[in-house]
Amino acid sequence: MGITAAQLERYQREGFLVLEDFVATATCDALRRRAEELVHEFDPREAISIFSTSAQNHLRDDYFLKSGDKIRFFFEEDAFLPDGSLKQSKERSINKIGHALHEIDPVFSEFSRTAAIRQLITDLGIKKPLLLQSMYIFKQPRIGGEVTCHQDSTFLYTEPQDIVGLWFAVEDATIENGCLWAIPGPHEEAGLKSRWVRSARGMNFDVFDSNPWPEEWLVPLEVTKGSLVILNGLLPHKSLANRSPKSRHAYSLHVINGNSSYPENNWLQRSPEMPLRGFD
């Protein structure tokens, strides 16, 4: 299940591509069941880590920064009462699971390495592909947090830049429940605005272009269950908060070119015991 030359040209021109019905309904349901099982088995007393792209509260959060080769759980910002207790069940409070589902969990590993995904990555021109990170995202009803406008290469940088994000809609994603929004355009020419890097002081941003994103150019990427959204690493994209009664589950996988360099000052790192690997 590859892509056509016209689809590849559109991806290269706009920075994203939507493929409808890429994943069977039954497979989406299986991914959702497995994610719910993982949350059910998770004991929140192990750690409380809140995911936020606006506050960047991960600067000193070892639970987050050391999750590149683990399965860990991150809560919505609005999941807690003033005393620190959860407003509702953990199942309705988790923002996402990350970042090595594709390596550790058999269900997500098998899905991430299907022949269809492998063929797609080949068609996109990714040489010697390595599966870098994965996330199951819940976008909870009422409290699903906003993800501010960003480029994936800010956080997952390679030299040269050669990364693709695969965003699988496990449920319908609409404007109402917080679908993706993107700024179409020739992003290879615009370049990278910033990098999130490790330093002696911890995590910080190296800013190359401080001009704000022209968010008036954002277009909504409303997709149905089973659709795949392919995202160039330089594509500016975001998602708004979900204040609807409906969740917006999705599975995200990032793949890099193994011929590119992956710097040691990227936030996501793997232990020597779990080196990056591809589809084999």
Disulfide bonds with the S-S distance in Angstrom:
none
